[in-house]
Amino acid sequence: MDLMPGVIVILVLYLAAAMAGLALEFLNLSRLDERWGEVPPGFEGRIDRDFLARSREYTVENARLAMMEKAAGSVLVPVFIMFLLKPYDDWVSSLGYGFIASGAVFFMLLILAETLLAAPFAFWRVFRIERKFGFSAMTPGLWAADFAKSLGISSALVLFLISAGLWIISISPGLWWLWLWGLFMAFTIFMMYLSPHVIEPLFNRFEEVDDPGLRDGVSEVLKKAGIRVGKVLKVDASRRTSHTNAYFTGIGSVKRIVLYDTLLEKLGKEEVVSVLAHEAGHWKGRHLLKGLAAVEMLSLAALYISYRLIEGGLLERALGSEGASFYAQVVLLGLLASVAAFPLGPLFAWLSRRREKRADRFAAEISGDPSSMASALIKLSRDNLSNLHPHPLYAAFRYSHPPVAERVRVLRKMGEGT
């Protein structure tokens, strides 16, 4: 296939971003090799050398798998663009379907192929790495059932979005970017209402927390924060993993607090309450809404730029064929988006870390007990074999939360000041 200069430039940028990502992984592992045996301030007496060794091994194995997956993508994507995109585009066109049906076939087959190619890496992570370190409680049958349900649900939802999106494009060729943005925003908000009641129960069993003392502690914190939550639930996460977590889900009248049953087993009441106070800080600060607004504004800009690139014929010329379909041009747009996402990563990671710092501060202030939050973070990092020594540059690109040693240090300092 004769490649046009535009495609060559895009592929070079894509590979450069992929190589930079791999370099970040190597940089992070090099720092871990140098400092893995150091106990951060505040962790003295809470972790030992055995933990540090196991944390290092766990981090290394996950990083190696991530690098293998990234390397595979860095090979397969350019090969597809250079040698398979045009024949695939021609084959879909030869089926003789209409614009919407052809697009559904084009994109759904690509999404299915991507999902199946990623499945072996996910399987290895669960049954080789997570099981080796005592985290995975998955059985092959449960993993297969989860995979099948996820594939079925996501396929149905994505097929709806693709079909609706292509219909909008067909009836509004000059303003599809705006109507498409409205569709995606409405769908996102709808899923926030739908997921807690329809999708999440397909995978897990949710029950109300049956510890009166814990319920009272959570209610007191939420009352102080001025937040009304429908329910405080625990989820049977232990069926799949021993990792711990807590989160808010839903929006409006369906928002709820969800606690992993593993978290309830490993943390004391005050520590659980402090973790939930942190989550309450996100709601009090409207972090979800602010994040959603930022993403929607970026999506609107991206869709308009996409419209201009397609309307101007730049992508069609880049593909070297005036017969390149709208769908093939969207594939090239996806490649451009992945390139643009790399330099934007540190900005969004920084914004996320800033929100996490504010939520930590809110939790410490509303509970009046920064030491419980610090203790909870130490236990969670110990139980999850967290890397306590990430490279600052790696954290700047990849960490949505401040490194746990930094969070503990700040909370300890707040505790000393009370």
HELIX and SHEET records of a PDB file:
HELIX    1   1 PRO A    5  ARG A   35  1                                  31    
HELIX    2   2 ARG A   49  VAL A   79  1                                  31    
HELIX    3   3 PHE A   80  LEU A   84  3                                   5    
HELIX    4   4 LEU A   85  SER A   94  1                                  10    
HELIX    5   5 PHE A   99  TRP A  124  1                                  26    
HELIX    6   6 ARG A  125  GLU A  130  3                                   6    
HELIX    7   7 ARG A  131  LYS A  132  1                                   2    
HELIX    8   8 PRO A  140  ILE A  171  1                                  32    
HELIX    9   9 TRP A  176  LEU A  194  1                                  19    
HELIX   10  10 SER A  195  ILE A  199  3                                   5    
HELIX   11  11 GLU A  200  LEU A  202  5                                   3    
HELIX   12  12 PRO A  212  ALA A  225  1                                  14    
HELIX   13  13 ALA A  237  ARG A  239  5                                   3    
HELIX   14  14 GLY A  252  VAL A  254  5                                   3    
HELIX   15  15 ASP A  261  LYS A  266  1                                   6    
HELIX   16  16 LYS A  269  LYS A  284  1                                  16    
HELIX   17  17 HIS A  287  GLU A  311  1                                  25    
HELIX   18  18 LEU A  314  ALA A  318  1                                   5    
HELIX   19  19 PHE A  326  SER A  367  1                                  42    
HELIX   20  20 PRO A  370  ASP A  383  1                                  14    
HELIX   21  21 PRO A  392  ARG A  398  1                                   7    
HELIX   22  22 VAL A  404  GLY A  417  1                                  14    
SHEET    1   A 4 PHE A 206  GLU A 208  0                                        
SHEET    2   A 4 VAL A 232  VAL A 235 -1                                        
SHEET    3   A 4 ARG A 256  TYR A 260  1                                        
SHEET    4   A 4 ALA A 246  THR A 249 -1                                        
END                                                                             
